[in-house]
Amino acid sequence: MARRGHEMPTPGAPSFVQELQISQRQGNNVILQAKVRGNPGSDVRFEWIGDTYNRQAAWQSLKNRMNKNVSPNGVIQLTIENATRNDSGTFRVVVTSNMYGTKSSECYVAI
């Protein structure tokens, strides 16, 4: 039972309070950010649809330079370290709550 003034989160499918967007560029690093609301315990993953010809090799390089951070208040950040032109493309964040469904948001990043 929830105490007065401390409501329990209502279970439900994840939803985006803020769609995925570039939040800042720091030197050669690019930070993408979104904010999600929904059922606790959601799984968060990032996908990339690159512009480069050799996507497989570019994806292997990119994965090693990506750092994901998910805060308890629903802010999701992806930092791309030492971003290069080969990292340009569409980035998608996928949030899945096994019981309630999946939502995604994407943005295009040009480097």
HELIX and SHEET records of a PDB file:
HELIX    1   1 ARG A   55  LYS A   63  1                                   9    
HELIX    2   2 ARG A   85  ASP A   87  5                                   3    
SHEET    1   A 4 SER A  15  GLN A  26  0                                        
SHEET    2   A 4 ASN A  29  ARG A  37 -1                                        
SHEET    3   A 4 VAL A  75  ILE A  80 -1                                        
SHEET    4   A 4 MET A  66  VAL A  70 -1                                        
SHEET    1   B 3 ASP A  43  GLY A  50  0                                        
SHEET    2   B 3 GLY A  89  SER A  97 -1                                        
SHEET    3   B 3 GLY A 101  VAL A 109 -1                                        
END                                                                             
